[in-house]
Amino acid sequence: MKAILEFDLDREEDVDAHLRAVKSMDMALVLWEIAYNTKKKIHSKVEFDKLDAYEAVEEVFSKLWEIMNERGINLDELVH
């Protein structure tokens, strides 16, 4: 079996769809990192550093942005 994706890069909708397709592996790796590593790291940090709820939320979102930036995931480019 074979699947071929074709995009007309002269159409803005296809440019957006192409970018999402090209970035799909990076997005999957971001989700994997969040699901399997980040939760454990932040849970430990909350426990050992005694973060309050506000600090914990800030830590979570700071880490999410860091992981996305490392993989070149820009939500404003992918979803608009």
PDB file with SEQRES, HELIX, SHEET and CRYST1 records, atoms N, CA, C and O in Angstrom:
SEQRES   1 A   80  MET LYS ALA ILE LEU GLU PHE ASP LEU ASP ARG GLU GLU          
SEQRES   2 A   80  ASP VAL ASP ALA HIS LEU ARG ALA VAL LYS SER MET ASP          
SEQRES   3 A   80  MET ALA LEU VAL LEU TRP GLU ILE ALA TYR ASN THR LYS          
SEQRES   4 A   80  LYS LYS ILE HIS SER LYS VAL GLU PHE ASP LYS LEU ASP          
SEQRES   5 A   80  ALA TYR GLU ALA VAL GLU GLU VAL PHE SER LYS LEU TRP          
SEQRES   6 A   80  GLU ILE MET ASN GLU ARG GLY ILE ASN LEU ASP GLU LEU          
SEQRES   7 A   80  VAL HIS                                                      
HELIX    1 AA1 GLU A   12  VAL A   22  1                                  11    
HELIX    2 AA2 SER A   24  GLU A   33  1                                  10    
HELIX    3 AA3 ILE A   34  THR A   38  3                                   5    
HELIX    4 AA4 LYS A   39  ASP A   49  1                                  11    
HELIX    5 AA5 ALA A   53  GLU A   70  1                                  18    
HELIX    6 AA6 LEU A   75  LEU A   78  1                                   4    
CRYST1    1.000    1.000    1.000  90.00  90.00  90.00 P 1           1          
ATOM      1  N   MET A   1       0.840  -1.183   0.000  1.00  0.00           N  
ATOM      2  CA  MET A   1       0.000   0.000   0.000  1.00  0.00           C  
ATOM      3  C   MET A   1       0.877   1.236   0.000  1.00  0.00           C  
ATOM      4  O   MET A   1       1.998   1.234   0.510  1.00  0.00           O  
ATOM      5  N   LYS A   2       0.339   2.282  -0.582  1.00  0.00           N  
ATOM      6  CA  LYS A   2       1.084   3.523  -0.680  1.00  0.00           C  
ATOM      7  C   LYS A   2       0.117   4.684  -0.496  1.00  0.00           C  
ATOM      8  O   LYS A   2      -1.030   4.631  -0.940  1.00  0.00           O  
ATOM      9  N   ALA A   3       0.589   5.717   0.156  1.00  0.00           N  
ATOM     10  CA  ALA A   3      -0.199   6.945   0.300  1.00  0.00           C  
ATOM     11  C   ALA A   3       0.672   8.112  -0.135  1.00  0.00           C  
ATOM     12  O   ALA A   3       1.836   8.218   0.251  1.00  0.00           O  
ATOM     13  N   ILE A   4       0.095   8.970  -0.933  1.00  0.00           N  
ATOM     14  CA  ILE A   4       0.815  10.148  -1.398  1.00  0.00           C  
ATOM     15  C   ILE A   4       0.013  11.378  -1.002  1.00  0.00           C  
ATOM     16  O   ILE A   4      -1.160  11.512  -1.349  1.00  0.00           O  
ATOM     17  N   LEU A   5       0.656  12.259  -0.281  1.00  0.00           N  
ATOM     18  CA  LEU A   5       0.039  13.537   0.080  1.00  0.00           C  
ATOM     19  C   LEU A   5       0.481  14.571  -0.943  1.00  0.00           C  
ATOM     20  O   LEU A   5       1.662  14.661  -1.279  1.00  0.00           O  
ATOM     21  N   GLU A   6      -0.458  15.336  -1.427  1.00  0.00           N  
ATOM     22  CA  GLU A   6      -0.125  16.360  -2.408  1.00  0.00           C  
ATOM     23  C   GLU A   6      -0.676  17.697  -1.922  1.00  0.00           C  
ATOM     24  O   GLU A   6      -1.825  17.794  -1.490  1.00  0.00           O  
ATOM     25  N   PHE A   7       0.158  18.710  -2.001  1.00  0.00           N  
ATOM     26  CA  PHE A   7      -0.219  20.046  -1.553  1.00  0.00           C  
ATOM     27  C   PHE A   7       0.016  21.038  -2.681  1.00  0.00           C  
ATOM     28  O   PHE A   7       1.035  20.980  -3.370  1.00  0.00           O  
ATOM     29  N   ASP A   8      -0.917  21.935  -2.861  1.00  0.00           N  
ATOM     30  CA  ASP A   8      -0.754  23.037  -3.810  1.00  0.00           C  
ATOM     31  C   ASP A   8      -0.245  24.224  -3.001  1.00  0.00           C  
ATOM     32  O   ASP A   8      -1.027  24.927  -2.362  1.00  0.00           O  
ATOM     33  N   LEU A   9       1.063  24.443  -3.030  1.00  0.00           N  
ATOM     34  CA  LEU A   9       1.673  25.465  -2.186  1.00  0.00           C  
ATOM     35  C   LEU A   9       1.409  26.884  -2.666  1.00  0.00           C  
ATOM     36  O   LEU A   9       1.949  27.842  -2.113  1.00  0.00           O  
ATOM     37  N   ASP A  10       0.581  27.018  -3.692  1.00  0.00           N  
ATOM     38  CA  ASP A  10       0.097  28.336  -4.099  1.00  0.00           C  
ATOM     39  C   ASP A  10      -1.195  28.703  -3.368  1.00  0.00           C  
ATOM     40  O   ASP A  10      -1.644  29.848  -3.415  1.00  0.00           O  
ATOM     41  N   ARG A  11      -1.785  27.715  -2.692  1.00  0.00           N  
ATOM     42  CA  ARG A  11      -3.015  27.947  -1.919  1.00  0.00           C  
ATOM     43  C   ARG A  11      -2.658  28.017  -0.436  1.00  0.00           C  
ATOM     44  O   ARG A  11      -1.980  27.134   0.088  1.00  0.00           O  
ATOM     45  N   GLU A  12      -3.119  29.071   0.235  1.00  0.00           N  
ATOM     46  CA  GLU A  12      -2.780  29.271   1.644  1.00  0.00           C  
ATOM     47  C   GLU A  12      -3.224  28.102   2.516  1.00  0.00           C  
ATOM     48  O   GLU A  12      -2.508  27.707   3.436  1.00  0.00           O  
ATOM     49  N   GLU A  13      -4.408  27.543   2.232  1.00  0.00           N  
ATOM     50  CA  GLU A  13      -4.888  26.409   3.038  1.00  0.00           C  
ATOM     51  C   GLU A  13      -3.947  25.215   2.920  1.00  0.00           C  
ATOM     52  O   GLU A  13      -3.688  24.522   3.905  1.00  0.00           O  
ATOM     53  N   ASP A  14      -3.440  24.979   1.720  1.00  0.00           N  
ATOM     54  CA  ASP A  14      -2.523  23.869   1.525  1.00  0.00           C  
ATOM     55  C   ASP A  14      -1.154  24.138   2.146  1.00  0.00           C  
ATOM     56  O   ASP A  14      -0.492  23.214   2.619  1.00  0.00           O  
ATOM     57  N   VAL A  15      -0.733  25.391   2.144  1.00  0.00           N  
ATOM     58  CA  VAL A  15       0.536  25.740   2.803  1.00  0.00           C  
ATOM     59  C   VAL A  15       0.437  25.399   4.284  1.00  0.00           C  
ATOM     60  O   VAL A  15       1.362  24.821   4.856  1.00  0.00           O  
ATOM     61  N   ASP A  16      -0.697  25.761   4.910  1.00  0.00           N  
ATOM     62  CA  ASP A  16      -0.911  25.447   6.328  1.00  0.00           C  
ATOM     63  C   ASP A  16      -0.952  23.939   6.555  1.00  0.00           C  
ATOM     64  O   ASP A  16      -0.334  23.436   7.494  1.00  0.00           O  
ATOM     65  N   ALA A  17      -1.668  23.223   5.709  1.00  0.00           N  
ATOM     66  CA  ALA A  17      -1.771  21.766   5.849  1.00  0.00           C  
ATOM     67  C   ALA A  17      -0.405  21.108   5.650  1.00  0.00           C  
ATOM     68  O   ALA A  17      -0.066  20.149   6.344  1.00  0.00           O  
ATOM     69  N   HIS A  18       0.367  21.619   4.714  1.00  0.00           N  
ATOM     70  CA  HIS A  18       1.712  21.087   4.453  1.00  0.00           C  
ATOM     71  C   HIS A  18       2.605  21.270   5.681  1.00  0.00           C  
ATOM     72  O   HIS A  18       3.308  20.346   6.089  1.00  0.00           O  
ATOM     73  N   LEU A  19       2.571  22.465   6.265  1.00  0.00           N  
ATOM     74  CA  LEU A  19       3.387  22.730   7.452  1.00  0.00           C  
ATOM     75  C   LEU A  19       2.999  21.785   8.589  1.00  0.00           C  
ATOM     76  O   LEU A  19       3.871  21.260   9.281  1.00  0.00           O  
ATOM     77  N   ARG A  20       1.711  21.569   8.783  1.00  0.00           N  
ATOM     78  CA  ARG A  20       1.267  20.652   9.835  1.00  0.00           C  
ATOM     79  C   ARG A  20       1.758  19.230   9.561  1.00  0.00           C  
ATOM     80  O   ARG A  20       2.187  18.529  10.478  1.00  0.00           O  
ATOM     81  N   ALA A  21       1.694  18.814   8.312  1.00  0.00           N  
ATOM     82  CA  ALA A  21       2.154  17.469   7.965  1.00  0.00           C  
ATOM     83  C   ALA A  21       3.660  17.334   8.180  1.00  0.00           C  
ATOM     84  O   ALA A  21       4.130  16.326   8.709  1.00  0.00           O  
ATOM     85  N   VAL A  22       4.405  18.348   7.769  1.00  0.00           N  
ATOM     86  CA  VAL A  22       5.859  18.321   7.913  1.00  0.00           C  
ATOM     87  C   VAL A  22       6.260  18.325   9.389  1.00  0.00           C  
ATOM     88  O   VAL A  22       7.261  17.709   9.755  1.00  0.00           O  
ATOM     89  N   LYS A  23       5.504  19.002  10.230  1.00  0.00           N  
ATOM     90  CA  LYS A  23       5.839  19.124  11.646  1.00  0.00           C  
ATOM     91  C   LYS A  23       5.217  18.029  12.508  1.00  0.00           C  
ATOM     92  O   LYS A  23       5.364  18.058  13.730  1.00  0.00           O  
ATOM     93  N   SER A  24       4.527  17.064  11.899  1.00  0.00           N  
ATOM     94  CA  SER A  24       3.806  16.062  12.684  1.00  0.00           C  
ATOM     95  C   SER A  24       4.729  15.239  13.586  1.00  0.00           C  
ATOM     96  O   SER A  24       4.362  14.946  14.724  1.00  0.00           O  
ATOM     97  N   MET A  25       5.903  14.864  13.111  1.00  0.00           N  
ATOM     98  CA  MET A  25       6.821  14.084  13.944  1.00  0.00           C  
ATOM     99  C   MET A  25       7.324  14.928  15.115  1.00  0.00           C  
ATOM    100  O   MET A  25       7.425  14.434  16.238  1.00  0.00           O  
ATOM    101  N   ASP A  26       7.638  16.188  14.858  1.00  0.00           N  
ATOM    102  CA  ASP A  26       8.066  17.074  15.950  1.00  0.00           C  
ATOM    103  C   ASP A  26       6.954  17.219  16.991  1.00  0.00           C  
ATOM    104  O   ASP A  26       7.213  17.204  18.195  1.00  0.00           O  
ATOM    105  N   MET A  27       5.720  17.360  16.516  1.00  0.00           N  
ATOM    106  CA  MET A  27       4.597  17.470  17.452  1.00  0.00           C  
ATOM    107  C   MET A  27       4.432  16.192  18.264  1.00  0.00           C  
ATOM    108  O   MET A  27       4.172  16.246  19.466  1.00  0.00           O  
ATOM    109  N   ALA A  28       4.585  15.038  17.607  1.00  0.00           N  
ATOM    110  CA  ALA A  28       4.482  13.762  18.319  1.00  0.00           C  
ATOM    111  C   ALA A  28       5.588  13.636  19.370  1.00  0.00           C  
ATOM    112  O   ALA A  28       5.345  13.139  20.469  1.00  0.00           O  
ATOM    113  N   LEU A  29       6.786  14.080  19.039  1.00  0.00           N  
ATOM    114  CA  LEU A  29       7.891  14.023  19.998  1.00  0.00           C  
ATOM    115  C   LEU A  29       7.670  14.974  21.171  1.00  0.00           C  
ATOM    116  O   LEU A  29       8.037  14.658  22.303  1.00  0.00           O  
ATOM    117  N   VAL A  30       7.079  16.123  20.913  1.00  0.00           N  
ATOM    118  CA  VAL A  30       6.739  17.055  21.995  1.00  0.00           C  
ATOM    119  C   VAL A  30       5.746  16.392  22.935  1.00  0.00           C  
ATOM    120  O   VAL A  30       5.922  16.426  24.153  1.00  0.00           O  
ATOM    121  N   LEU A  31       4.705  15.789  22.378  1.00  0.00           N  
ATOM    122  CA  LEU A  31       3.701  15.121  23.212  1.00  0.00           C  
ATOM    123  C   LEU A  31       4.306  13.958  23.999  1.00  0.00           C  
ATOM    124  O   LEU A  31       3.968  13.750  25.165  1.00  0.00           O  
ATOM    125  N   TRP A  32       5.197  13.205  23.363  1.00  0.00           N  
ATOM    126  CA  TRP A  32       5.849  12.096  24.050  1.00  0.00           C  
ATOM    127  C   TRP A  32       6.676  12.610  25.233  1.00  0.00           C  
ATOM    128  O   TRP A  32       6.622  12.053  26.329  1.00  0.00           O  
ATOM    129  N   GLU A  33       7.438  13.675  24.996  1.00  0.00           N  
ATOM    130  CA  GLU A  33       8.254  14.264  26.057  1.00  0.00           C  
ATOM    131  C   GLU A  33       7.390  14.731  27.223  1.00  0.00           C  
ATOM    132  O   GLU A  33       7.732  14.515  28.385  1.00  0.00           O  
ATOM    133  N   ILE A  34       6.276  15.369  26.904  1.00  0.00           N  
ATOM    134  CA  ILE A  34       5.368  15.857  27.945  1.00  0.00           C  
ATOM    135  C   ILE A  34       4.778  14.681  28.716  1.00  0.00           C  
ATOM    136  O   ILE A  34       4.771  14.682  29.947  1.00  0.00           O  
ATOM    137  N   ALA A  35       4.288  13.689  27.999  1.00  0.00           N  
ATOM    138  CA  ALA A  35       3.591  12.566  28.630  1.00  0.00           C  
ATOM    139  C   ALA A  35       4.499  11.684  29.477  1.00  0.00           C  
ATOM    140  O   ALA A  35       4.085  11.202  30.532  1.00  0.00           O  
ATOM    141  N   TYR A  36       5.728  11.469  29.030  1.00  0.00           N  
ATOM    142  CA  TYR A  36       6.563  10.489  29.704  1.00  0.00           C  
ATOM    143  C   TYR A  36       7.687  11.057  30.554  1.00  0.00           C  
ATOM    144  O   TYR A  36       8.158  10.375  31.465  1.00  0.00           O  
ATOM    145  N   ASN A  37       8.125  12.253  30.298  1.00  0.00           N  
ATOM    146  CA  ASN A  37       9.246  12.788  31.071  1.00  0.00           C  
ATOM    147  C   ASN A  37       8.886  14.024  31.885  1.00  0.00           C  
ATOM    148  O   ASN A  37       9.251  14.123  33.056  1.00  0.00           O  
ATOM    149  N   THR A  38       8.191  14.945  31.288  1.00  0.00           N  
ATOM    150  CA  THR A  38       7.924  16.225  31.939  1.00  0.00           C  
ATOM    151  C   THR A  38       7.077  16.058  33.189  1.00  0.00           C  
ATOM    152  O   THR A  38       7.347  16.692  34.208  1.00  0.00           O  
ATOM    153  N   LYS A  39       6.062  15.217  33.123  1.00  0.00           N  
ATOM    154  CA  LYS A  39       5.204  15.016  34.291  1.00  0.00           C  
ATOM    155  C   LYS A  39       6.027  14.574  35.499  1.00  0.00           C  
ATOM    156  O   LYS A  39       5.864  15.105  36.598  1.00  0.00           O  
ATOM    157  N   LYS A  40       6.909  13.603  35.290  1.00  0.00           N  
ATOM    158  CA  LYS A  40       7.741  13.106  36.392  1.00  0.00           C  
ATOM    159  C   LYS A  40       8.660  14.200  36.935  1.00  0.00           C  
ATOM    160  O   LYS A  40       8.804  14.357  38.148  1.00  0.00           O  
ATOM    161  N   LYS A  41       9.279  14.952  36.024  1.00  0.00           N  
ATOM    162  CA  LYS A  41      10.212  16.002  36.444  1.00  0.00           C  
ATOM    163  C   LYS A  41       9.507  17.081  37.253  1.00  0.00           C  
ATOM    164  O   LYS A  41      10.007  17.516  38.291  1.00  0.00           O  
ATOM    165  N   ILE A  42       8.361  17.504  36.779  1.00  0.00           N  
ATOM    166  CA  ILE A  42       7.651  18.578  37.478  1.00  0.00           C  
ATOM    167  C   ILE A  42       7.052  18.067  38.779  1.00  0.00           C  
ATOM    168  O   ILE A  42       7.026  18.789  39.776  1.00  0.00           O  
ATOM    169  N   HIS A  43       6.577  16.847  38.780  1.00  0.00           N  
ATOM    170  CA  HIS A  43       6.042  16.262  40.010  1.00  0.00           C  
ATOM    171  C   HIS A  43       7.123  16.250  41.083  1.00  0.00           C  
ATOM    172  O   HIS A  43       6.862  16.602  42.234  1.00  0.00           O  
ATOM    173  N   SER A  44       8.324  15.851  40.715  1.00  0.00           N  
ATOM    174  CA  SER A  44       9.438  15.840  41.673  1.00  0.00           C  
ATOM    175  C   SER A  44       9.775  17.257  42.131  1.00  0.00           C  
ATOM    176  O   SER A  44      10.027  17.494  43.312  1.00  0.00           O  
ATOM    177  N   LYS A  45       9.776  18.185  41.194  1.00  0.00           N  
ATOM    178  CA  LYS A  45      10.102  19.569  41.548  1.00  0.00           C  
ATOM    179  C   LYS A  45       9.078  20.136  42.513  1.00  0.00           C  
ATOM    180  O   LYS A  45       9.443  20.821  43.469  1.00  0.00           O  
ATOM    181  N   VAL A  46       7.808  19.862  42.281  1.00  0.00           N  
ATOM    182  CA  VAL A  46       6.747  20.335  43.180  1.00  0.00           C  
ATOM    183  C   VAL A  46       6.956  19.743  44.571  1.00  0.00           C  
ATOM    184  O   VAL A  46       6.842  20.440  45.579  1.00  0.00           O  
ATOM    185  N   GLU A  47       7.260  18.456  44.610  1.00  0.00           N  
ATOM    186  CA  GLU A  47       7.431  17.778  45.896  1.00  0.00           C  
ATOM    187  C   GLU A  47       8.658  18.268  46.656  1.00  0.00           C  
ATOM    188  O   GLU A  47       8.573  18.565  47.847  1.00  0.00           O  
ATOM    189  N   PHE A  48       9.802  18.355  45.970  1.00  0.00           N  
ATOM    190  CA  PHE A  48      11.049  18.687  46.658  1.00  0.00           C  
ATOM    191  C   PHE A  48      11.247  20.185  46.860  1.00  0.00           C  
ATOM    192  O   PHE A  48      11.820  20.604  47.866  1.00  0.00           O  
ATOM    193  N   ASP A  49      10.778  20.996  45.914  1.00  0.00           N  
ATOM    194  CA  ASP A  49      10.929  22.447  46.045  1.00  0.00           C  
ATOM    195  C   ASP A  49       9.732  23.090  46.736  1.00  0.00           C  
ATOM    196  O   ASP A  49       9.717  24.297  46.980  1.00  0.00           O  
ATOM    197  N   LYS A  50       8.742  22.281  47.044  1.00  0.00           N  
ATOM    198  CA  LYS A  50       7.541  22.752  47.759  1.00  0.00           C  
ATOM    199  C   LYS A  50       6.887  23.928  47.032  1.00  0.00           C  
ATOM    200  O   LYS A  50       6.614  24.964  47.637  1.00  0.00           O  
ATOM    201  N   LEU A  51       6.638  23.761  45.732  1.00  0.00           N  
ATOM    202  CA  LEU A  51       5.998  24.822  44.955  1.00  0.00           C  
ATOM    203  C   LEU A  51       4.521  24.913  45.312  1.00  0.00           C  
ATOM    204  O   LEU A  51       3.862  23.899  45.543  1.00  0.00           O  
ATOM    205  N   ASP A  52       4.006  26.150  45.354  1.00  0.00           N  
ATOM    206  CA  ASP A  52       2.567  26.306  45.549  1.00  0.00           C  
ATOM    207  C   ASP A  52       1.876  26.111  44.199  1.00  0.00           C  
ATOM    208  O   ASP A  52       2.544  25.916  43.183  1.00  0.00           O  
ATOM    209  N   ALA A  53       0.552  26.164  44.184  1.00  0.00           N  
ATOM    210  CA  ALA A  53      -0.212  25.881  42.963  1.00  0.00           C  
ATOM    211  C   ALA A  53       0.164  26.839  41.831  1.00  0.00           C  
ATOM    212  O   ALA A  53       0.339  26.402  40.694  1.00  0.00           O  
ATOM    213  N   TYR A  54       0.288  28.121  42.118  1.00  0.00           N  
ATOM    214  CA  TYR A  54       0.628  29.098  41.082  1.00  0.00           C  
ATOM    215  C   TYR A  54       2.009  28.793  40.496  1.00  0.00           C  
ATOM    216  O   TYR A  54       2.185  28.796  39.278  1.00  0.00           O  
ATOM    217  N   GLU A  55       2.978  28.535  41.361  1.00  0.00           N  
ATOM    218  CA  GLU A  55       4.338  28.228  40.899  1.00  0.00           C  
ATOM    219  C   GLU A  55       4.366  26.941  40.073  1.00  0.00           C  
ATOM    220  O   GLU A  55       5.103  26.839  39.092  1.00  0.00           O  
ATOM    221  N   ALA A  56       3.559  25.963  40.478  1.00  0.00           N  
ATOM    222  CA  ALA A  56       3.507  24.697  39.746  1.00  0.00           C  
ATOM    223  C   ALA A  56       2.934  24.905  38.346  1.00  0.00           C  
ATOM    224  O   ALA A  56       3.455  24.355  37.375  1.00  0.00           O  
ATOM    225  N   VAL A  57       1.878  25.689  38.237  1.00  0.00           N  
ATOM    226  CA  VAL A  57       1.292  25.974  36.924  1.00  0.00           C  
ATOM    227  C   VAL A  57       2.297  26.717  36.057  1.00  0.00           C  
ATOM    228  O   VAL A  57       2.447  26.399  34.877  1.00  0.00           O  
ATOM    229  N   GLU A  58       2.979  27.689  36.616  1.00  0.00           N  
ATOM    230  CA  GLU A  58       4.001  28.426  35.873  1.00  0.00           C  
ATOM    231  C   GLU A  58       5.117  27.492  35.403  1.00  0.00           C  
ATOM    232  O   GLU A  58       5.597  27.612  34.276  1.00  0.00           O  
ATOM    233  N   GLU A  59       5.519  26.579  36.251  1.00  0.00           N  
ATOM    234  CA  GLU A  59       6.560  25.610  35.901  1.00  0.00           C  
ATOM    235  C   GLU A  59       6.111  24.720  34.748  1.00  0.00           C  
ATOM    236  O   GLU A  59       6.877  24.475  33.817  1.00  0.00           O  
ATOM    237  N   VAL A  60       4.877  24.236  34.806  1.00  0.00           N  
ATOM    238  CA  VAL A  60       4.342  23.377  33.750  1.00  0.00           C  
ATOM    239  C   VAL A  60       4.358  24.104  32.411  1.00  0.00           C  
ATOM    240  O   VAL A  60       4.868  23.577  31.423  1.00  0.00           O  
ATOM    241  N   PHE A  61       3.801  25.314  32.377  1.00  0.00           N  
ATOM    242  CA  PHE A  61       3.712  26.020  31.107  1.00  0.00           C  
ATOM    243  C   PHE A  61       5.070  26.496  30.608  1.00  0.00           C  
ATOM    244  O   PHE A  61       5.302  26.547  29.400  1.00  0.00           O  
ATOM    245  N   SER A  62       5.948  26.836  31.503  1.00  0.00           N  
ATOM    246  CA  SER A  62       7.297  27.197  31.107  1.00  0.00           C  
ATOM    247  C   SER A  62       7.980  26.015  30.427  1.00  0.00           C  
ATOM    248  O   SER A  62       8.640  26.175  29.401  1.00  0.00           O  
ATOM    249  N   LYS A  63       7.816  24.839  31.001  1.00  0.00           N  
ATOM    250  CA  LYS A  63       8.421  23.628  30.438  1.00  0.00           C  
ATOM    251  C   LYS A  63       7.778  23.276  29.093  1.00  0.00           C  
ATOM    252  O   LYS A  63       8.479  22.863  28.169  1.00  0.00           O  
ATOM    253  N   LEU A  64       6.463  23.431  28.972  1.00  0.00           N  
ATOM    254  CA  LEU A  64       5.789  23.148  27.708  1.00  0.00           C  
ATOM    255  C   LEU A  64       6.338  24.019  26.588  1.00  0.00           C  
ATOM    256  O   LEU A  64       6.652  23.520  25.507  1.00  0.00           O  
ATOM    257  N   TRP A  65       6.457  25.332  26.842  1.00  0.00           N  
ATOM    258  CA  TRP A  65       6.993  26.246  25.828  1.00  0.00           C  
ATOM    259  C   TRP A  65       8.439  25.898  25.483  1.00  0.00           C  
ATOM    260  O   TRP A  65       8.845  25.970  24.323  1.00  0.00           O  
ATOM    261  N   GLU A  66       9.208  25.522  26.498  1.00  0.00           N  
ATOM    262  CA  GLU A  66      10.612  25.147  26.263  1.00  0.00           C  
ATOM    263  C   GLU A  66      10.698  23.932  25.335  1.00  0.00           C  
ATOM    264  O   GLU A  66      11.486  23.925  24.389  1.00  0.00           O  
ATOM    265  N   ILE A  67       9.895  22.916  25.604  1.00  0.00           N  
ATOM    266  CA  ILE A  67       9.908  21.696  24.790  1.00  0.00           C  
ATOM    267  C   ILE A  67       9.464  22.011  23.360  1.00  0.00           C  
ATOM    268  O   ILE A  67      10.068  21.533  22.400  1.00  0.00           O  
ATOM    269  N   MET A  68       8.419  22.808  23.223  1.00  0.00           N  
ATOM    270  CA  MET A  68       7.945  23.157  21.878  1.00  0.00           C  
ATOM    271  C   MET A  68       9.003  23.951  21.123  1.00  0.00           C  
ATOM    272  O   MET A  68       9.228  23.708  19.937  1.00  0.00           O  
ATOM    273  N   ASN A  69       9.648  24.888  21.789  1.00  0.00           N  
ATOM    274  CA  ASN A  69      10.698  25.677  21.132  1.00  0.00           C  
ATOM    275  C   ASN A  69      11.872  24.800  20.703  1.00  0.00           C  
ATOM    276  O   ASN A  69      12.434  25.002  19.626  1.00  0.00           O  
ATOM    277  N   GLU A  70      12.244  23.833  21.533  1.00  0.00           N  
ATOM    278  CA  GLU A  70      13.341  22.925  21.189  1.00  0.00           C  
ATOM    279  C   GLU A  70      13.054  22.156  19.902  1.00  0.00           C  
ATOM    280  O   GLU A  70      13.973  21.854  19.140  1.00  0.00           O  
ATOM    281  N   ARG A  71      11.785  21.838  19.657  1.00  0.00           N  
ATOM    282  CA  ARG A  71      11.384  21.063  18.482  1.00  0.00           C  
ATOM    283  C   ARG A  71      10.897  21.940  17.334  1.00  0.00           C  
ATOM    284  O   ARG A  71      10.479  21.428  16.296  1.00  0.00           O  
ATOM    285  N   GLY A  72      10.951  23.262  17.514  1.00  0.00           N  
ATOM    286  CA  GLY A  72      10.531  24.166  16.444  1.00  0.00           C  
ATOM    287  C   GLY A  72       9.029  24.200  16.234  1.00  0.00           C  
ATOM    288  O   GLY A  72       8.562  24.478  15.130  1.00  0.00           O  
ATOM    289  N   ILE A  73       8.275  23.921  17.277  1.00  0.00           N  
ATOM    290  CA  ILE A  73       6.818  23.957  17.181  1.00  0.00           C  
ATOM    291  C   ILE A  73       6.341  25.343  17.583  1.00  0.00           C  
ATOM    292  O   ILE A  73       6.512  25.767  18.726  1.00  0.00           O  
ATOM    293  N   ASN A  74       5.744  26.039  16.632  1.00  0.00           N  
ATOM    294  CA  ASN A  74       5.194  27.378  16.849  1.00  0.00           C  
ATOM    295  C   ASN A  74       3.694  27.287  16.641  1.00  0.00           C  
ATOM    296  O   ASN A  74       3.229  27.186  15.505  1.00  0.00           O  
ATOM    297  N   LEU A  75       2.933  27.321  17.726  1.00  0.00           N  
ATOM    298  CA  LEU A  75       1.495  27.156  17.638  1.00  0.00           C  
ATOM    299  C   LEU A  75       0.830  28.212  16.773  1.00  0.00           C  
ATOM    300  O   LEU A  75      -0.159  27.929  16.096  1.00  0.00           O  
ATOM    301  N   ASP A  76       1.359  29.418  16.788  1.00  0.00           N  
ATOM    302  CA  ASP A  76       0.779  30.491  15.973  1.00  0.00           C  
ATOM    303  C   ASP A  76       0.895  30.191  14.483  1.00  0.00           C  
ATOM    304  O   ASP A  76       0.045  30.613  13.699  1.00  0.00           O  
ATOM    305  N   GLU A  77       1.933  29.470  14.089  1.00  0.00           N  
ATOM    306  CA  GLU A  77       2.090  29.066  12.692  1.00  0.00           C  
ATOM    307  C   GLU A  77       1.169  27.906  12.324  1.00  0.00           C  
ATOM    308  O   GLU A  77       0.642  27.847  11.213  1.00  0.00           O  
ATOM    309  N   LEU A  78       0.983  26.988  13.265  1.00  0.00           N  
ATOM    310  CA  LEU A  78       0.254  25.765  12.982  1.00  0.00           C  
ATOM    311  C   LEU A  78      -1.258  25.902  13.121  1.00  0.00           C  
ATOM    312  O   LEU A  78      -2.019  25.212  12.442  1.00  0.00           O  
ATOM    313  N   VAL A  79      -1.680  26.790  13.997  1.00  0.00           N  
ATOM    314  CA  VAL A  79      -3.120  26.959  14.247  1.00  0.00           C  
ATOM    315  C   VAL A  79      -3.431  28.455  14.168  1.00  0.00           C  
ATOM    316  O   VAL A  79      -3.008  29.240  15.016  1.00  0.00           O  
ATOM    317  N   HIS A  80      -4.149  28.811  13.169  1.00  0.00           N  
ATOM    318  CA  HIS A  80      -4.560  30.221  13.046  1.00  0.00           C  
ATOM    319  C   HIS A  80      -5.819  30.338  12.257  1.00  0.00           C  
ATOM    320  O   HIS A  80      -6.316  31.445  12.050  1.00  0.00           O  
TER     321      HIS A  80                                                      
END                                                                             
